[in-house]
């Protein structure tokens, strides 16, 4: 059996390999486009163990390793860097460090979604990009209207507001910009509507997402994104670990008995964190408990802090919903529980 530490890049990879039978260690650089990497892994004895950092552009490599019958472990980049002692950093030393973590049983392996789940993630990401593009287009049209003394806010997108916007007297280039922005906006609406329907269908296929949608303010987009990002909820011992995973916990720099808390860490999935903030703000309109919490925090800390606190509170609720749905017996309540 071969154990390999792989420092993967977009065009090449550097590996450090050791044979368990002979103990011989080999370091090589493998090119991707020339087929050298595929030829190398084809000749390896099956199954070989390969360890690499979690990074982007690796789906082709994961498919290759699975087709050839090898085992691939993906590690947490932050923990891998924290366990490196030497300050010098090269591709070869990174590969040797990964190999050392594998041999000493210290490799920080992380959960990896299935190819189907990754494909559904692309649906959510594509919808999110189009929605943000639509917001950008609307903001530009708002600017054109406000530059002529017209401030209608959301009423600008009604039939009457649209007619008023199209009737504004603008210069030649401003008129062309308005025309093209309106055409782009009209083209984005049906595409986003189709993606919303696709998200609705995917969410209804998953019992966990259906369970989450029972919460007020949580729609198909937020429920599906939460299920696909969190994965098996059992891998989080309590809700505090989930909040930390999503990057909604405050950064801390405490020492000598003095506690110093800062802004949230933002270490998790940015899209899910944004969706939870939006869903928490919407849930506060229907839930009296969340509304009181939001109003109290707005008075004490401001609107932005209150929105993040609601997102954290909603994430804890969703976590316990999945925990109760996944186990036959209710889990024991911990200090991280909402009740």
LUMBAVO-501761 format. One record per atom (N, C-alpha, C, CB): x, y, z; residue in one letter. Coordinates in pm, whole numbers, plus 50000, padded with zeros to 5 digits. Glycine has a CB too. Example, Ala and Ser with C-alpha at 12.3 -4.5 7.8 and 13.67 -1.06 7.14 Angstrom:
2
513194943150780A512304955050780A513204967050780A511314955350905A512854977550708S513674989450714S512905000350787S514084994050572S
This chain:
339
500844988150000X500005000050000X500875012450000X499055000050121X500455022749926X501175035349920X500385045949995X501425039649774X501085054250069X500495065650139X501115078250079X500725064850294X500265087550037X500735099049959X500215111850019X500295097849812X501105121450038X500725135150071X500775143349944X501655141150179X499655149549906X499515156049776X499275170949796X498365149849694X500205179149747X500025193749745X499515197349606X501375201449779X498195199049594X497535200449465X497445215049423X496135194349470X497765217649296X497625230849235X496785229449109X499025237249202X496505240549043X495615240048927X496255232848809X495225254048885X497565234548786X498215228548669X499135216948702X498985238948597X499515215648827X500415204748865X500185201349012X501915208648840X500845190949057X500815186849198X502175181349236X499705176449224X502505183049363X503735177649418X503345167349524X504645188949479X503915155349513X503535144549604X504755139849682X502895132849526X504495135049801X505485128049882X504875114449916X505875136250014X505485103849866X504905090349877X505845081149953X504605084549737X505255072450033X506025062350103X505345048850084X506165065750254X506155038650060X505655024950049X505665018550187X506525016649948X504525013250228X504425007450362X505254994750376X502975004450395X505504987650264X506274975250271X507764978050286X506034966750146X508294986950204X509734989450202X510135001650283X510214991050062X509205010850307X509555023250377X510245033450289X510425020150494X510325030950159X511005040150068X510125052550044X511335033249932X510745064250048X510025076850030X510435083149898X510295086550147X509425087949821X509655093749689X508925107249683X509165084249576X509585117149626X508995130449604X509005133249455X509765141549683X507825137049401X507725139449257X506815151249230X507215126849185X506995156949111X506085167149059X505365161248938X506865180349020X504015162148938X503205156148834X502415167048763X502245145448892X502505167348631X501755176948550X500355171348523X502495180048417X499375180148513X497995175848493X497625174648346X497065185448561X497855185048268X497365185248131X498065175048042X497535199048072X499285171448073X500015161747991X499575147348018X501495163048015X498775145148121X498355131548155X499315124248245X498165123648032X500345131248294X501345124748378X500725120448511X502535134048402X499845128948567X499225125548696X498335113248683X498415137348750X497505112648577X496645100948557X497465088248539X495735103048435X498535089048462X499355077248439X500015072548569X500435080148334X500415082048654X501055078148780X500065070948872X501625090448851X498885076548889X497925070448982X497355057348925X496785080249012X497395055648795X496925043048736X497845031448774X496845044248584X499135034048788X500095023548818X500225020548967X501445027348763X499545028449053X499665026249197X498915013649238X499135038449275X499405006449339X498644994949392X497364999749459X499504986749492X496314991849448X495004995549503X494754987949632X493874992749400X494164994549734X493875008949737X495025016449802X492575011649813X495385028049749X496375036749809X495655048249879X497365041949702X496285053649982X495705064450060X496355077650019X495885061950212X495525087449983X496005100449937X495395111150027X495635103049786X496225120150079X495765131150163X496085144450099X496385130450302X495125153650102X495315166850042X494525177250122X494885166949893X494875190050102X494125200850165X492825203150090X494965213750169X491825208150162X490575212050098X490815224850018X489445214150204X490515224449891X490725235849803X489745234949687X492185236349752X489715245049602X488835244749486X489455237549368X488465258749447X488655235449264X489115229449138X489645215149157X490205238149076X489055207649248X489545194149274X488565183349234X489865192649420X487435186849175X486425176649145X486945166449044X485155183149092X487715171048947X488255161548848X489215151748915X488975169148733X489995156649010X490955147849079X490225137949169X491945156249162X489175142449235X488395133249319X487745122249235X487305141049397X487225126049116X486655115849027X487715106048982X485995122448905X488905111148949X489995102448904X490385092549012X491215110748863X490535097249134X490935088249244X489855077749269X491215096449373X488575081949262X487495072349284X487435061949172X486145079649293X487655066049048X487625056648936X488745046348947X487745064048803X489905050448996X491045041349005X491025032849130X492315049148999X490035034949219X489905026449337X490775030249454X490195012749301X491265042749458X492075047349570X491195054749670X493225056349520X491745057149788X491035064149895X491615078149910X491115056350029X490755088149911X491175102049920X490655108150050X490695110249799X491565114050125X491215121450246X491455136250220X492035116450370X490475144350259X490575158850245X490705164850384X489335164850169X491695173550404X491995178950536X491655193650547X493435176850568X491475198050671X491195212050702X492475220350682X490655213550847X492475230050590X493715237750564X494215245350687X493485247550451X493295250950767X493725258750884X494445249850985X492515265650950X493885238051012X494535229051108X495835223451051X493585217551146X495885221150922X497125216050861X498235226350874X496895212450713X497925238950848X498945249450862X499345251351008X498425262650804X498365250051100X498685251851242X499625240951294X497395252051324X499605229251232X500435218151279X501795217951210X499725204951256X502065227551124X503375228551060X504315236151151X503265235450921X505505230551175X506475236651267X507405246251196X507285225751337X507905242451081X508915250451011X508285262650946X509635241950905X509035273350942X508555285650881X508755285750730X509255297550943X509725278050680X509935277450536X508785269550471X511305270950503X508265274850362X507125268550295X507435266750147X505835277050313X507455254450101X507585251049961X506575240149929X509035246549926X506395237649801X505465227049761X505915213449812X505315226749608X507215210949806X507725198049852X507535196350001X509205196649817X507815206850078X507645205850222X506175204550260X508265217950291X505295211150185X503865209550211X503435195050189X503035218850121X503905188950081X503555174950055X504135165750163X504075170649916X505365168350206X505965160150312X505235162050445X507445163650328X504755174250470X503995176750592X502675169050591X503725191750609X501995168850476X500755161150465X501025146250484X500095163550328X502115141450428X502465127350446X502755124150592X503685123750360X503445133150660X503745130950802X502465130450885X504675141850854X501495138950854X500225138650928X499475125550905X499345150450887X499565120250783X498925107450754X499605096050829X498935104650604X500915096150832X501655085150895X501505085251047X503125085850858X501395097051105X501305098151252X499865098751301X502045110551298X498905096251213X497475095951249X496995109351304X497225085051352X497525120351252X497115133751297X496465141751184X498325141351351X496095135151077X495535142150962X494135147250995X495505132950837X493885160450985X492555166051022X491545164350909X492695181151058X490985152450899X490065149450790X488735156650809X489845134350779X488175161550699X486895168750703X485865161150621X487055183250651X484595164750644X483495158750569X483455164450428X482155161050641X483195155750330X483135159950189X481765156250134X484285153250104X481035165650075X479705162450020X479825153449898X478955175349982X478725147049864X478685138349747X478655146649619X477465128949753X478985140649504X478905148249378X477515153849351X479315139449264X476465146649386X475105151749366X474855164149453X474065140949399X475295163649578X475115175149666X475915187149617X475535171749808X477085184749563X477875195749509X477195202049389X479285190849471X476555193849308X475865199149191X474675207749232X475395187749100X473935203549336X472825211649386X473345224549449X471985203649488X474515224049508X475135236249560X475375246449447X476465232849630X475725241449329X475915250449216X474615257349178X476475242749096X473495250449194X472195256649170X471995268349265X471055246449186X472245266249394X472085276949491X473055288349466X472255271649632X474285285049430X475275295449406X474905303549282X476675289349390X474425296749177X474035303849055X472865313149082X473665293848944X471875308449159X470755317049193X471205329149275X469705309149269X472105326649370X472595337549455X473315348249372X473535332149562X474105343949274X474815353549190X473845361849106X475815346249099X472805355349052X471835362648971X471025372349055X470905352848899X470685368349178X469925377349266X470765389649301X469505370049395X472035387649328X472895399049358X473105407849234X474255394249412X473145401649118X473235409448996X471975417748975X473475400248875X470825411749005X469565419148995X469545430849092X468375409849022X470035428949213X470105439849310X471015451049261X470595434649445X472135447249200X473055457449147X472405465549035X474335450849095X471665458748948X470985465848839X469935475248895X470335455948741X469175470648992X468155479249053X468785491449121X467335471349155X469915489549187X470575500849252X471035511249149X471775496049334X471495506749034X471905516148930X470715523848874X472615508648817X469585517048859X468385524048813X467865533748919X467285513948776X467995529849045X467635539049153X468485551749145X467805532249290X469765550049117X470635561749107X470205570948994X472085557349086X469865565248879X469405573548768X468135581148804X469155564948644X467235574448877X465995581248916X466255592149020X464985571148971X467075589049118X467355598849223X468145610749171X468105592349337X468945608549066X469675619949008X468745629948941X470695614948908X467515625748914X466505634748858X465475638848961X465825628148740X465775636549089X464875640749195X463725631349221X464345653949164X463765618949172X462705609049190X463195598349286X462255602749054X462585597449403X462945587449505X461695579649540X463585594049633X461535567749486X460335559649508X460625546749586X459715556149374X461895543649611X462285531349682X461645519149613X461845532049832X460925510849687X460355498749628X459225501749529X459835489649737X458595513349543X457515516949450X458035519449309X456785529249500X459345520749295X459905522849162X459695510649073X461385526149171X459475498749133X459335486549054X457875482949031X460045475049124X456965491349072X455555489549035X455345494348892X454615497049133X454145491848839X453855496148702X453935511348690X452465491148658X453415518148789X453445532748786X454875538048800X452565538548898X455655531848889X457035536148905X457875533148782X457645529549025X457615521748718X458355518348595X458055528548486X457985504148547X456785532448473X456435542448371X457085555848401X454915544048363X457155559248529X457805571948566X459295571448537X457575575048713X459905559848562X461335558348534X461625559448385X461845545148587X460795552948303X461005553348159X460715567248101X460145542948090X459905575348171X459565588448120X460505599448162X458215591848162X461555596248239X462485606548283X463275612048165X463445600948389X463525624848165X464285631448059X465765630648093X463835646348041X466485622048021X467905619948045X468705623347922X468175605548088X470025624347940X470915626647828X471015614347740X472285630747876X471685615447625X471765604147530X472375591547593X472575608247408X473535593047657X474185581347713X473465576047837X475625584447747X472915585147918X472135580748033X470885573347989X471765592548122X470275577847880X469085571047828X469435557047779X468445579247715X470585555747713X471005542547665X471315533447784X472255543847573X471935539147887X472215531048006X470915526448071X473055538948107X469935535248082X468645531448139X467975520448057X467725543648149X468005521747925X467385511947837X468025498147853X467475516447692X469355497547855X470035484647865X469885478548004X471505486247830X469865487048106X469655481748241X468265475948258X469895492548344X467265482448201X465905477248208X465785464048132X464915487448152X466455462948017X466425450447942X467115439248021X467125452347804X468225442748086X468925432748167X468055428448285X470265438248217X467365437948347X466495434648459X465335425748415X465955447448524X464735428748301X463645420448250X464105406448214X463015427048129X465375405148173X465895391948141X466245383648263X467095393148056X466585390448374X466975383148495X465765377448569X467765392348587X464655384448564X463475380148641X463005366148606X462355389848619X462775362748478X462325349048449X463365338448481X461935347848304X464655341748467X465685331948501X465695328948650X467055336948457X465575339248731X465545337148876X464285329448916X465595350648951X463165332248848X461935324948878X462095310048847X460745330848798X462775306648737X463015292548705X463915285948809X463655291348566X464935293148854X465825287548955X465095285849088X467045296448973X464205295149121X463415293749243X462565281149240X462525306049264X461995278249123X461175266149110X462045253649123X460435266148975X463245254149067X464155242749080X464585240649225X465395244748991X464835251549296X465195250449438X464025244749518X465605264249495X462815249149487X461625243949556X461505228849536X460355251049504X461745224349413X461655209949384X462715202149460X461795207449234X463955207249462X465025200349533X464775200049683X466365206949504X464255210949737X463985211349881X462895201549921X463595225549923X461865200249838X460775191049870X461205176549860X459605193549778X462305173649788X462805159949779X463575155649903X463695158649657X463945164949988X464775161950104X463965163750231X466045170750107X463765153250309X462945154550432X463525164650530X462835140950501X464855165650538X465445175250632X465075189550595X466965173650636X465105192850466X464755206350424X463275209150447X465095208350277X462415199050425X460985200850451X460745203650598X460195188250407X461495196850685X461345199250829X461785213350867X462155188950909X462825218250803X463305231750836X462355242550785X464695234050776X461665239850675X460755249850621X459525252050707X460325245850483X459335243750810X458235245950902X458465258150991X458015233750988X459715262451001X460025274451079X459605286950999X461545274951115X459005296251068X458595308651002X459825316650958X457715317051097X459765321350835X460875328950780X461895320650706X461555336150888X461825307450715X462775298550647X462105292950523X463245287050742X462605297050407X462055292350281X462875281150221X461955303850183X462555277050099X463285265950036X464775268950016X462665262749902X465115281349983X466515284549957X467355283050083X466655298949902X466895288950193X467635288050319X467675273750371X467015297350424X466555266650363X466515252950414X467455243850334X465075247450409X467405244950203X468255236350119X469725239750139X467865237749971X470045252550146X471445256550167X471945251750303X471595271750157X471105252250405X471505247650538X471785232650538X470415251050642X470925224950475X471095210350473X472355206550395X469865203550410X472585212850281X473725209150197X475045214050256X473555214750059X475035224950330X476265230250388X476625223050517X476125245150414X475655220550601X475915214150731X476205199350714X474715216050825X475485192750622X475685178450603X475105170450719X477155175350588X475695159050755X475185151250869X475295159350998X475965137850883X474165162051059X474175170751177X474845164051295X472755174651214X474995150851293X475615143751404X477105147051419X475445128751386X477705152851317X479125156051329X479395168351414X479715158051192X478315175051458X478435186351550X477915181951687X477645198951497X478795182051785X478405177251918X477365186151984X479625176152008X477415199051957X476435208352013X476285220051917X476855213252154X475355228851950X475055240051861X476185250251858X473775246751903X476995250851962X478105260351961X479105257051852X478805260452096X479345244151832X480275240251725X479695243651587X480595225251734X478395242351573X477775246051446X477885261051422X476305241751443X477615269051525X477715283551511X479145287551474X477285290651643X480115280951534X481505283651499X481805279451356X482445276451595X481235268151312X481445263251176X480875272951073X480795249551158X479775279551107X479155289051015X479775302951022X477685290051044X480695305151116X481335318151126X480495328751191X481735322750992X479495324851271X478615334351337X479025336951482X477185329451333X480105330751527X480585333151663X481555344851664X481255320351721X481635352351775X482545363851778X484005359451785X482225372851897X484865367051721X486285364651737X486725368351878X487085372651634X487705361251931X488105363152070X489605364052080X487585351852158X490075373652162X491495375352190X491635377852340X492125387052106X491405367352420X491385368552565X492685363152622X490175361152625X493145369552730X494375365152795X494465371852932X495625368452708X495075365153028X495305370853159X494045374453233X496145382853146X492975366953214X491745369753283X490895380653220X492035373453421X491355386453108X490605396853039X490005390852911X491515409053005X488705392052897X488015386852780X487795397952679X486655380352819X488245395652558X488095405452450X487385398652333X489485411152407X486185403052305X485395397552196X485315407852084X483975393552245X485425403151961X485385412051846X484205408951755X486675411251769X484375411951627X483355409051528X483275393951504X483645416651396X482235389651434X482105375351405X483275370751318X480755372351334X483605358051329X484795352751262X484665351951111X485115339151317X483425349651061X483185348450917X484035337450853X483465361750847X484205326350923X485035315450872X484245305050795X485755308850986X482935305850797X482125295650732X481705299550592X480915292650815X480605293350549X480075295650416X479415309450410X479055284550378X479915318050323X479425331850316X477975332550270X480305340050222X477615324350171X476255324850119X475245320550225X476125315949996X475535309650299X474595305150402X474495315350514X475025291550457X475615321450549X475575331650654X474695343350613X477005336550687X474785347550488X473945358350436X472475354250434X474415362450295X472205341750394X470825336950392X470235336250532X470755323250326X471035332350630X470535331650768X470225345550822X471555324550858X471035355350785X470755369050828X469425373850769X471905378650787X469215371150640X467965375250576X466775367550635X468045372950424X466945354550656X465845346550711X465535350450855X466185331650704X466565353450935X466325357551073X465585370751081X467625358751147X465925380050991X465215392850989X463755390950949X465915402650892X463505381550856X462125378750817X461355371250924X462085370950689X462045362050994X461365354351099X460955363251215X462265343151149X461695374151239X461355383151349X460005389951328X462435393651366X459525390551205X458235396751179X457075387751220X458115400251031X457325374551234X456265365151266X456405359351407X456245354051165X457605358751459X457855352551589X457975363451695X459125343751585X457065363751795X457155374351898X458455373651978X455965373151994X458945361552005X460185360252083X461355366352008X460465345452115X461485363051880X462575368751800X462405383851783X462645361951663X461175388351770X460955402751753X461385410451878X459475405651721X461045405151996X461475411852119X462995411852132X460835405152242X463615400652097X465075399752103X465705409652005X465545385252071X465135410751886X465675419951786X465535434451832X464965417851651X464375438251881X464155452051924X465045455652042X462705454251961X465245446352134X466105449052248X467555451152204X466025437552349X468025442752110X469405444152064X469595456551977X469825431651987X468585460151901X468685472451822X468875484451914X467425474451735X468145484552025X468255495652120X469635495852188X467155494652226X470175483952218X471435483252293X472655483852204X471475470652375X472655476352091X473875474452013X473785479351870X474225460152012X472605482251821X472495486551683X471855475951595X473845490251629X471445480251475X470695471351386X471545459951330X470115479351272X472805462651295X473625452151235X473915440951334X474935458051184X474255444551456X474515434251558X473255426151586X475025440651689X472095432751586X470845425651611X470545415551501X469685435651623X470815419151376X470565409851265X471455397451275X470785416851131X472715399451310X473625388051324X473205379151440X475065392851343X472755385251550X472295377451665X471075369051629X471975386651782X470165374551550X468995366851506X469425355251416X467985375851432X470385357751329X470875346951243X471485335751325X471905352351143X472225339151429X472815328951516X471725321351591X473795335351616X470735328551640X469635322051713X468855312751619X468685332651774X468635316951497X467915308651401X468725296351365X467575316651275X470035297851349X470895286251319X470825275851429X472345290751298X470765280251555X470645270851667X469305263651661X470795278251802X468245270751629X466925264351616X466935253751507X465845274851587X467515257051394X467555247451283X468415235451318X468075254151156X469475237851392X470335226651433X469565216851519X471555231851510X468825221651618X468095212651706X466935206051634X467595220251827X466395212651534X465345206251454X465895194051382X464755216251353X467085195351324X467695184051254X468135173251352X468885188851170X468625177151469X469035167151567X467855158851614X469705173951687X466735165251638X465565157951684X464975149251573X464505167551736X465085153951448X464555146051337X465435134151305X464405154751214X466735135051334X467655124251298X467745113251401X469015129851275X467285115751524X467385105751630X465995101851677X468225111051747X465835089051710X464545084251759X464235089851897X464535068951763X465275090951982X465085096652116X465585110952116X465835088252224X464895120152183X465345134152185X466725135352247X464345142752263X467605143652188X468945145352243X468915152952375X469835152452144X469955150952455X470075157852583X470365172552558X471165151452670X469635181252625X469855195552609X471185199552671X468715203452674X471895208352600X473185213352644X473105228252663X474305209752544X474165234752716X474125249352732X473945256852602X475375254052796X474225250452487X474025257052360X472625256152306X474955251552261X471715250052384X470345248352337X469555261152352X469665237052413X468595263752262X467805275952273X466845275752390X467045278352146X466555263852446X465635262852558X466335255952676X464365255252518X
